[in-house]
Each structure stands twice: as C-alpha cells, then as structure tokens.
Amino acid sequence: MNNKYFKGLTILSFTFIILSGLYSCQKFLEPETPSLISNTTVYNNVFTAKMAVLGVYSDLSGDQGYGIRVSCYYPYDNDETMGPAKLGDNDRGDIAHYNATALNLQLYAPYVQMFEGIERANLCIYNIPKMTAFLSGNAEARRLYGESLTLRAQYYLELIRNWGDVPAQFLPSEVSNNLFISATNRDTIYNHLLNDLAIAESMVPWKSQISVVTGDKPDERITQGAIRALRARIALYRGGYDLRQNGSISRDPNYKAFYQIAWNECDTIIKSGEHTLNADYKALFKNYVCGHTLDPNNEIIFQVAMGGGGGATDSKLGTYDGPKWGGYLPSVTASTTLPVSPSYLTGSSSLLMLPTYFYLFDVNDVRRDVTIAPYNVMADYSKVGTKITALNDGKFRCDWVSNPGPSSSLYWGLNWPLIRYSDVLLMFAEADNEINNGPSTTAISAYEKVRLRGFGNNPAKMAAAGATPTDYSGFFQALVRERSLEFGGEGIRKYDLKRWGLLGTAIFQTQKNIASLLTNKYMSSTTYMAPPPAYTMAGASLPTSMYFNYPGSAGNPANQKSAVDDSTLWVNSFYSKSSSSLANTPTIALPLSNKSSWIGSGLTSTFGSYFGSGFKPNHSELFPIPQAVIDASGGALKQNNGY
Amino acid sequence: MKKLLLFCVSCLLCVTILLAQTREIKGIVTDSKGIPLEGASVVSKGTGKGLKTNAKGEFTIHPKAGNEPVLLTISYVGFKTQLIEVKGNELLNIKLEIAEVSAGDEVVVIGYQTMKRKDIPGGIASIGAKDLKDVVVASAEEAITGKLAGVQVTTSEGAPGSQVQIRVRGGGSITQDNSPLYIIDGIESDEGISLIAPQDIESIDVLKDASATSIYGARAANGVVVVTTKSGKNSKGKMTLSYNGSFGLNKLSKELPVMDPYNFVLYQYERSKYSDSTSTQYTWDSVKYYKNNVPFFDWQKKMFGRNALQQTHNVSLSGGNAQTQYYLSVTDNTQDGIYLNSEYDRKLITFKLDNKPNDKVKLGFNVRYNTTTVEGAGTTDPNGDQSMSKLRGIIRYKPFIQSGQSADAFDPTLEAATGGNGLILINPVLTANQSYLHTVTDNFVLSGFLNYQLTSRISFRTTFGYDISDVQKNGFNDTLTGYAIRYGAKMPSASIERDKKVILNNSNVFTYTGKSTANPFTILLGQETYKNVYDVNVNQTSYMPIGIDPKTALANMNMSTPPDVYHPGFTATSLETPTNLVSFFTKINYNLNRKYQFTASYRADGASVFAKKWGYFSSAGLSWLLSKEKFMDNFNILSDIKVRASIGMVGNAKIASGLYEVNYTSSNPASSYALDGVLNPGLNSANLANRDLQWESTLSRNLGFDFGIFRNKFQVSVDLYANTTNKLLVNVPIPVSSGYTTQVQNVGSTLNKGIELQLAGTVLRTRDFTWSFTYNISANDNTIKSLGANQNFYYQSSNWAGASNLPDYIVQVGQRVGSMYGFVSDGFYSVNDFTFTKTTGSLTSDGKQLGTYTLRPGVATNTSITSSPVQPGSIKFKDLNGDGVVDARDRKILGNNQPKAFGGLTQTFKYKNWDASIFLNYRIGGSIVNDNKLEYASGYTPQANMLAEMENRWKVVNPVNGVTYQNYSPGNKTIVGVDPTTLAAFNQGASIWLPSIGSSSSAFTPSSYALEDGSFLRVNNITIGYALPVTASIMRKTGLTRFRIYATVNNVAILTSYSGFDPEVNTKRATPLTPGVDYSAYPRSRGYVCGINLNF
C-alpha cells in the first residue's frame, strides 16, 4: 500500500472521529441522570404531581413540624398548660417560659422546615397550572393545586403567629429574582393567603365528593371543609390583635370585614352538613386519634398524618406529653408512699396542666377527664394518681393508644388535629358576636352545640352550669372560656389569647390565680374570661389530698387494678361536698400509697419558678428570629422587638 | 532496578557460558583512590554476558574466541558507568569515578508524554522504585508519607485500610473535594493509589504547579499524582521471578488514662450529691469498699490490646524480548486490626503486556484486579453520628467487672441508667460481637494504549481505560447494638449496600516532534473523554427475628417481622448519577540551546455538572539552566542551577450532578407523608438550582530553584508558590425564606501560598559505607479572601456531637480555612466569685458551717451555655464582649489545623551487605480538636466513666468521710455549701472543673479546652536489612540472585504534647472545612515486621 496514501487516510479518519466527537459533545455533557427527576417529568401526570404535593405535606410532620416542636414546644405557656419545668436550658424550657433568645436551639430547624414547605408548595403552585391535565379541567389536578395553596397558607400562618412579619415569597426560589428579601407586613401576607384560599375552595371538593383513593384518609388530606375552616381562622388572625413591628399591640381598624369572612366560611361549612360534632368527646381522642381510626362524623376536618416511626415523618405525641407509661408497680405496704414519678416509667410527661385549668371545668364537663390525665400508667394499664402539680395532658395518652398500641419507640404515629368542626362552630359564634355586637340566636346555638356535647349531651347539666350570656362582652368572655375548655392541649390557646390581645393578661392573672388556689384552696375569677364554677371560688375548700384506687389498695378489693381513665379512678371528690355526691374524704381507710397531695401549701414552687416567668408584654408575644436566619439574610432581616 | 535486572540476567547467562572458554578478559575495578569495588557489574555488551566483581574487585570474562572487539559496561551504584572496548586478552585496571547523579536526569511521565525532569519547568516531587524497594509499607500512600515536599499525607486513623488523605499544597477549594487527580499509567483513577500494591510501583510523580498540571486541566486544581507501575523489561526472553514476603504484628501504642474503679464510684457518689434530682446506686459504704477491693478492668486493653498479625506476600514475574515485555504480579496482604473482630484482607493481581510488532506500532495492555475484604466497622464513621461511636462505649464503660461476671456480660441496669442522654452503655465486647460489617471492594481495571508513528515526526497515541469498582457492605446489628436499641425496637437489622462505579476514559493525542536536536521542539494535540457512572443501591431490613445470625439474615433479607404496619420493615434506596467530561488540549515544549526550556498549554474542558459547561485553562512555564551560561563558568559554589517560573490556570469540577437545574428526588423519608400511617413517598427538590454554575478555577504561580552544592553532593530544590482559587464552588448559606439553607455557588476566593524545600544527598561514602538522606519541609498558608457579595462568614459544624451542639468551626473572610471556633476556657469559678450567706444553725455532719452561695454582681454567668447553674467549681468561659453574660456572642477563633510546617527526613545507611533506614516525619504547629476529651471528661450521663484527668476535679464531697460540702437544689434554685474558707482549702489542689452534668449538647460546648497543639515528631519507621552474599555457586544451584532479610518497626515512637491517642488524626472528613477533629478515632498501633526479598 502506498504509504503516503495510508497516512493521509489515517489522519483524515482521526480528524473525522474527533469532529464527530465534537458534534456529539453537547449531548455527552448532558447525560441522563435517572435519580434526578425534572420538572417536566414531575408535572407530566397527576400521579407524579401528587407525589410532589405529598412532599409539601411532608413538612407538616416530623420532629421539626407538628410532630413535636410546633405542636408541643411553641404553644406554651398559656393559661391552661405549662411547658417543661426547666429554665436556662437554651431549649424548650426557655421557649415555654418566654425566655428564648435568638440562639435557642429549638427555633431554627422548624423555621427552616416551614419555609421548605412553602418552597415545595411554591413549586407545585407554579407548575401544576401548566399541566395539560389541569388546563383540561382534570379534577385531581385541580385538587392538587388547591391543596398546595392551602398548605402554603398553613405554613405562613404558623410562621406569622410565632414570629410576626416574615419574608414572603410566592414564587419558587428558582424563578425569583432576589432571594435576599426583607420581612413582609403580615397583613399583606394574610391578604394574599385569603385570596389564595378563595381560589383553593373552588378547586378542592368537599369530603363527600371525593372518591377516596386507597390509603388516603379524608381527614389526612385537605378537603374543601379544611380550606374554608383555615380561611376562617386566618381571617380571625387578620382581624385580631398582634404585636406589631412598632412594638405595640394593635388590630386593623377595619377588622370586622375579616370577621365577616370568617362568618361566611363557617356558615358555609355548617350548612354543608359535611362535618358534624361527634356525640362522644372522649371517643374523638380515645378511639380516633389515639386509636388510629377515622372519625365517622369527620369532626376532625384535617389532621397532620404521622407515621413511619422516625423523626422525619412521625410524631412524639403521647411520649413527650401525656401520662408516663410502662413498668410494674413495686410492692407497697400500707405505710409507704408511692414515688410520684417513678424512674421505671418512660415518657417525658413534659406538659403540665395547670391546677387552675383543672378547676375551670364544671364538675359535669366530660372534657376535663379527656383533656387532663391526673395519673401515670403501669404496664398492666393500672393507674397511679399524680399530685395536682403533676397533671398530665390527656388527649394523647399512652393508655388509649391502640391499633397498634404504644411501643418502646418514641414515635407512636399519633396524628395532630389541625382543625375540628367544634372550632368552626365557635369561630362562627365569635364572628357573629363581633359583627352584630352581640350574639344572634344562630351564634348562641352554635356555642351551645359545643357546650352541650361537653356536658355529655345532657341539657340539664349544661343548664345547671349557667345560662349562656346574650350580651356582647358576656358572650365573648364565655367564648374565651369555652374555647379553653374545648381545645385544651391542642396547641390553640396561646394563639387565641394573642389574637384577642389577652396573652399577657392571661399569663399574669393565671400566675396569681395558681398561687391563690394552692394557698387559699380556692380559685379567683379572672377579668378576661367567664368565671370558673362557683364552687371552686372564694369560700370553697378544695381537698388537700386525693385518694385513688390501685392494685395495692388494701380494703377496697372492688377497685383493685383500676383501669379507669376518668374521675372514677378517685375515691373522694375533687370539689366540696355541696357540688358532688362524692364525699370529700374517703369513706374507707386507704393506705398512704393511694394518696396524692392535692391543694395545699408547699406545692407552689414549680409553677412560681417557671410558669410564664420570662414574659414581658409587647415583646414575648413573638419569638426571636433565629440568629442563623438573620445571619444568612445578608442584612435583609431585623430582629423582633427587644431580642 | 535496571541495573539490578541487568545484573541478574547477566549472572544467569554466565552460568551457562562458563563451560567452553578459549578467550579470557581479566580486570580489576577500583574507585578513583584504587580501593577495589566488590560487586561491581561487568557486562559484555552485545552478548549480554555479565558478572560481578569479587571482594578484591576482580573479574574474569570469557568472550568468544577471536579478536572481535568486546564492549564492556562496568557499573557500580553511586559511580559513573564506564564503557570499555577490549580487543585482546588484556588485564584491565578500571577506575570508576563517583557519579554526581543529578535527579534531573531521571525520566518522568507527565502530561501525555515522557520528559526528563530537568526539562520540566514546573514543580514536581517524585519517588522512584529505588526509594520504595527496601521500605516495608502496607500501602502506596504510606510509601509517600513525609517523603515529598508539599505533599501532606494524613492517615485518618489507625485502622488497617483506613482512608488516607493526600493534599498537594494544602488544597484550594474550601467545600469541594480537595483530592488530587490520580493518573495511573495514563488513565484517570478515582480510587487513587490505594488500590496498587507498593511493590508494583515504578514511580510516583506529584505535579504541583500549573505548568505541569494544566495539561490535565479538568480537576487538576489540587495537583496531579502520576503513578507509573512496573513493566517487563527486554531481558532477551529470560524471566525474572521475585518474591517479597513479610510477617509482623501490631500492638496498641497508647491508651487514654481513665478513672479506676474507686475514683469512678467516688465520682458517681459525688455526682448524685450535685443536685438532689439525680440518683445513684452507690452508697458511701460501697465507695469505701471499692477503694481497695475491686480490681481495675482495662477495657482499652481488652478491646485494642491484642497482637494483631499481618502478613504480605508478593510474587512477580517479568521479562520479555525486544518485541514483547510482560509483568505479572500477585500480592496477598492480610492484616488483623488491633480492635476485636477487625480484619483486613487484600488480594491484588496485575498483568502488564507491552508489544512492539514493528517500528511504527507500540501496544500496551494492563489488567488489574483487586479485592479487599474488611471485617468490622471500626470505631468511627466520618459521616455518622456520635451515638454510633464505639470508642465512647469502651472509654466510658465502668472500669470493673462485677464478681462472677464474664467480660462480655450484659448489664441491663447500666443500659437503662445511661440511656437518658442517649449514651447507652453496653458491654464493649458484646457490642463488638454484636455488630457485623463485612465490606468487600472489588476493583477491576482494564487499560491499554496504542502508539502509532504516522511519520517520522508525527505520532499518534490512543489510551483507553475501563475501571469498575464495586463495593458491597453487608451490615448486621444485633439486639444489643446502639442501632437496635435506638432505632430497631431491640430487634436485629441487616443492610446491604452496593456502590458501583464505572469509569470510561479515552484520550487521543497527536505529537509532532521538531527536526532540530539542538533545540528540541514538540507540539501535542489531543482530546479526551471521561465518563463516570455512579450507582448506589441500599437495602435495609429492620425487625429481623431475634436470634438470627448475620449470615442467615443477610441471605434472607425478607425476614422482617415489624411490630406493626406503621413501622416499615424494609427500605430500599437507589441512586444513579453520571458525570461526563470532554476535553481538547494542546501543549508546546521548546528548548532553546538546552538552556531555556519553554512550555505552554491550552485546554478546553466541558463538564456535565455545570450549567456553563466549558472551562478554558492555559499555562506557561519557563526554566533556565543558569549554570550553562558563560558568565557562570567561574561560579563553582553551586552547580546545575536551574530557575523555574510558571503561571497557569486549572479547574475543579468535583461537585454533585444536577445542581444547575430543578430536580426532584424521592428522598424517603424526608419527602414522605404517612397517609393512614403508611409512608407514601413524595417528591421534593432537594437543592436550589443554580443556573450559573461553572468551573472553579485556580490561578497558580510558581517560582522554583534547583541547584547542587558541594559539587552536586547535595541537591536542593526550593519552590515558592501562590495559588488563588476563584469562583470557588461553595455551598453557601442563602436566606432561609428561599426554602433552602444553602446553595452551591461560585463565590469567593482563597489564597494558598507556601514554600517548599527539598534536600537530598550523600553525607558520607566510603567503599563499605554509604550514608544518604532526603529531607523536606513545607509550609502552606490557606486563607479565605472572599465569600461573595452577601457573606462575610458562616459557621460550620463538624457534627461530631450532633446538630444541636454549637458549631465548632467558622469560615470567615480573612481567616484560614479550618478555623476552630468556640469559647475561651477560663478554668472554673472560685469561691471568690460568690457571696456566701451563712445559714445560722446549719452544719454538715462533720461540723462545717453551711450557707448559700450567690454569684457576685459583675461576675459573668454562663448558664445559658452550660444549662447548669453556676456554682463554685463550675466550668468558666471568658466573657469576651464584657456584657456580663457568657453567651454565644462570646466565641472567637481558637485555632487552626494548618501546620506551620511539615515534612520528613529519611536516612539510609549501607554497610557492606547491611542496610538500614530510619524515617522521621514531623509537623510543627496546627491544632487538633480533641473532642474525645470533651465527651470523656463530662459527667452528663450517670454511670459513665471519665478520663483520669477528672480525678483532680473540683470536689463537692469530702472523699475522706463522704460528707457533701456543696450542692444545688433546683427546687429553690440555691447553691448550698460549706463556708468559703473550708471549701477553698478543701479544693486547693483542684486543677479542673466540676464535670458538667447538663444535657449532652451543653456538656460538649466547643471551647479552647479541647484544642491541643498537634505538633509531633514521629520515628515512623526503622528498618535493618541484610543481603546475603549470593555466591556464584549458590546462584548456580538455586538460580537466586538476591536474598535480603530485614526487620522493621513501624510507628516506633512519637514526640508530642498531644494527650489523645495520636495527633495525626482527622475523623470528620465529610467536608474539608472541619479538619483536625479527633473523635472516636481508631487508635494507632506500633508494628513489628520482618521479611524477606528474593530474586531469581
């Protein structure tokens, strides 16, 4: 072969190889990455789009969401409940007692997670309307869009009610021009959310109109009822009081317009008949929330689904709060006392229900024994009563957890109810009272529906506890009390008090009232709320000791191994003789080990040291913005008042 | 090596030729002074016949009859080789001159071509087979530790096969991988040099500056390590067989002193008296009992104390003829870890074939297979959390065994008592027996090249590499492991993780060589593609039946019995990420009059990981052989003076794929939602897309001087450099309102500057004795110049104690990379910091006056940091801003891991047949954060042992009578104690505070207490060898040409003030921003090895 010819050919062919290499270069540099899924793929069909929306829901759950931080750390202290008996821990104790600083360890991650939820929602809100399915009116695509709008509103609401003005971004970060944004006025954000939710209502069907996909429970995904209820709630916050950037607490002068929105939304929900009150208040928590089953009345309009047994998606409800659990009773003799909080029990029991809250309930109010669990639980489910200074919250309690039951893990898969139908009724009543400067009959009826259920649907008992006030302020004060009785331990109270501008008042008056109760053995009336039952007030002599039945109870074989989870655990009455058929002291002799210290001296120290101890008006209503958030904002964010 | 081979071959040949002789050439070889040289090699060229001189320096050779001239090559190590033409039968008297060997004459392979070192204008550090030959090392990384100027090799911890970090000139990037680029026989390798047996290495060249590295453009920003493996030689068909074997044992070299049983129990008793909320199982009577009656049980000795055996066998075969050369090597290396149940087993096989079918074509082919099996999980995990640390379970376990119990007895009460703060102490032997981790790494590399001489001037070379690495980790955690207790409902769990990486690499290069031999000129034009597909599959099964054994569990991954439907038994994750690179490059070398050497290169790289895919990198270098100038003729103080200057750009692309566009992943459980209790996978965008993502680039400037002194007796190399890395790929914090906390951006810059000095030479050389050395010292300073427009600093946590602990590092403009951050430790609060109020009538049982202590106004409190009330003896931090409160604003930069200087000294001695070497390496300066100390000196969990240092603590209980002198009542928030005079006198000798009993996160507060000077001088290795004189008769009978035995001690001694196991440590390697953390590192051992080298 001609050598020159061959050389030329070789060079030519190599050049060709290189050139063809160049040609395919750009393709080679954009390889397919199967583990990363593009926008186009995700929003190509409703199934993958639903997965993106589940990703938005995901940020509600877990340790940094409603799994514990947002549900159990942030809403305390209030006039019902005190957070963990710790101070100076730079952790949850400081948060609860209004002593948090910008470097508190438990503020940053939830703040981040809620904004993560907003960004995830922003991506869905930006992309779903471009889906072919959405444009052609596909019901599922429209529902997903509405859900995303609603979830974004929920995250913003939670941020605002804890931190006040926050930077608001309604577009995905990827298409935003500037990420270094300063805080937006909360009214502006609320207005935006109210508009969003009005759109969402038109996209998402009512509970009964949804053909349930296997595995989706109608109370764990957002339905139209949930959107309307959330819109009503946001409207009330928008029209309510708040600590403003100028350091004062005020409300929009045009607040009634927002109460009207709330009224309309609640009215629509009530008239829809989609959600009703469950006749059995106890069943709501025992059978449905703790029993992991669906409430047939759909009173729980929306709750955050928890599960998976880990910090990312589950909740510590029932292990962080509620009665302690596990272990076996030591053998006791008649002369020994049981340890109040035995070390063989597990559970943090970190939320303490206030004795003043215990006595706010009427003797016939069934909600007391649901909201408050004054006992700890042995492995065999027998109960040991607690002191009055160690009352556990009861809505998420270990001895009710079933299907499956409690495990040694810290995560029990208990859902966090975000909105219930009774809230809709009471919001309706409140809005109505505000708009009309006094309650209409429908408002009174809504209020009484809730109250009547609280009295076990016994009208006589309800009547005995006092008539419903019909004047503006009387009805308002009754609502302030009723909302407390209805929603104790559900993370609502602190924010209610804030929007009424009453948080400081409530904290200070409760501090006094606790002291009064524990030293004088009676309650005092507060200025901001309808009074507690008359038989707990001046002149009453509440018991200094309570006796309970438990396996070691000598002389009372009938009550051995008490499995009761209500007041029948107790042998004597919580009240004076006049208000109850039960005697104030037990008729039979019980050993010391069956005795809990109740009202009396020497019990004030825990509350005195901790409860609301760091509260400063016009400051403590909002949390400090986490320092790391300010550091990362490039100077765009300013710290809240006084931090 | 070449000489040795020649010698071997010639020896073998002469055996056969001794038979029929007619002609004889006799001679004597001496040095210039006439002293005979024994063992000099005499080879008759053309025939290949050769032999060695005897003790008198004599030799006799029998060439073919006739008067045909015979060309003899006479060589001897350290002397200039002589060529003599012999015509008749003469008696020769050959005097050899001492060679002034210049390192510059060695040939190195860089940038797609081979070059002589003296022709390279850039900074390069090399190590050759000669340096590797007699040193016993288990890995290639060990072989270069401390040997190369500017190359810092840090073994992360003491476990066999543990990760080794190689940093060339400090590494420029601050968040990306700072590993150098590895080129093995012309092929990019991701595994680095760890997968090559040290015995198979011909040479390692580390390219340090841009003029040398920029031809590699992409990813060369952190230097390039070029490895050339051994090849067969043209031995005229004769095969060389060699065997290297060694056997040794490793022993724990240091223990951390911990409290003995009495002090342990005494502290537990005392701890319960701090505050009235804690309880203990020890009464004062039992404390007294423990004083003399309970023997100390040394858990460290139990866990790390064994004689860990190691052995290595390496057999290689090589040979070839003019057309074909081959090299085959098999290595088997097994090593037990000193930690119970840990084991390392590596088998390597490599085969290399080179062929030259004709003058135009040259082909090469190389197969390398490596399988490494590691048993045991070690003690730490660079990315894992504290709760899984095994070391803490060993240090903190109670220092005695209850009578009648075995050393592996399970103590459920201890488990329960220590669970409160997440410590959970389980018997360490049991833990080691209960966790099973079996890691098998298979690596298969196939590479080849074809060199075609197109014309006399143009050649073409194509290189192809295919590299599969497959890691399978089979893990099993039984019921009593931390994992099972924390996450697995005390049921066994198993996991199978498989990481597979496939790399394809191809380069095609045309080289044109200029006509002139006086002024050599080459130009190179080439193209390269690189494709890396990374594939991960993880299958995890929880809630396995109790009692199942690891092998059964791992073979039956479906045997999960979850307690309920809400706890999923299985999880599976998979990930596939490709990274592709395309490059085009050109390079010119021009040498003017052999005096001025000029190099320039230009390269365009496209990387799939970037939005702006293409990066363009160029470089230029100049070197000037000053000695060759006329005006230097009379300058004899220095010889071979060379000045090198270079400047150039290189890039870095080591980031994750897909960061420049919106991408969703199904990250379970981070994006899952538990509908009806069952986790439904969701999708989320995990990273904020950065549409501007582009190449990080480093501008590197280098100025170097090479020269010899004392007539080239010593060679000196000095390099000065300044590297500026711009458009740093930094995972910067961004506003939280974006929904993300960080984004990878090209922001900021760092400046890396330094100086390196390398010194080598022969101190002494006589006929029998040679003493030579190499020494290097490097200093490097890496400073952050900018972090972009919006950032001046951000915190970085090493995460050794979990996310809620305060960050312990800071990244700040104007500061060095790896700045350690925290509080300044200021001893402890004294009684003078408090006012004492006497409580009338209140006395201790031994009659001391009691009262309350209140902090004096003006004395700063730190309760918000320690979560504990301040009392006399509490740990004290400095109130730096003087606002009267110690809080997070009172932190500062405490230190830095960057050493002032580091380097090594190797000395080699040869006396007759004896050889010895001693290798020292050192580091001056550079702090280590001893986080072991932070944890092991805190009392945050009851029933956990502490370091012996805490025996000298501030005490609150009188150890003589057990009376409490000070305590805190949380109920009424008061500190009650005996009067200040008594309390102070009682604690007069206290040198350290009352251990913190706050929460775990506050007990581990980063402070200057944890920082220690990391300076050290290590006697790294001492070796003594003896080469048996191989006489002709032995050679004839056995075929043996070399027989050497040796003994080595590794990690002989270390001189350091560091209190931990070893200052050469780096356990939190997930980011380069947190260097120098010592937490739960596997302790280093001392090794005793003896071995044998045989050549046939």
Interface residues (C-beta under 8 A of the other chain):
Chain A: K7 T10 I11 F14 I17 I18 G21 C25 F28 L29 E30 P31 E32 T33 P34 S35 L36 I37 S38 N39 T41 V42 T48 M51 A52 V53 L54 G55 V56 Y57 S58 L60 S61 G88 D89 N90 D91 D94 T101 L103 L105 A109 Y111 V112 F115 E116 G117 I118 E119 R120 N122 L123 V166 P167 A168 Q169 P172 S173 E174 S176 L179 F180 I181 G215 D216 K217 E220 R221 H292 A305 M306 G307 G308 G309 G310 A312 T313 D314 S343 P404 S407 S408 S409 G413 S605 T606 S609 Q627 A628 V629 D631 A632 S633 G634 A636 L637
Chain B: S279 Y452 L454 T455 F460 Y487 A489 K490 N508 F510 Q527 T529 K531 P563 D564 V565 Y566 H567 P568 S574 L575 E576 T577 P578 T579 N580 L581 V582 G606 A607 S608 K613 S657 G658 E661 V662 N663 Y664 T665 S666 P669 A670 S671 S672 Y673 A674 L675 D676 G677 V678 L679 N680 P681 G682 L683 N684 S685 L688 A689 P733 I734 P735 V736 S737 S738 G739 Y740 T741 N790 Q791 Y794 Y795 A803 S804 T863 S864 I865 S867 P869 D887 A888 G971 N972 K973 S999 S1001 S1002
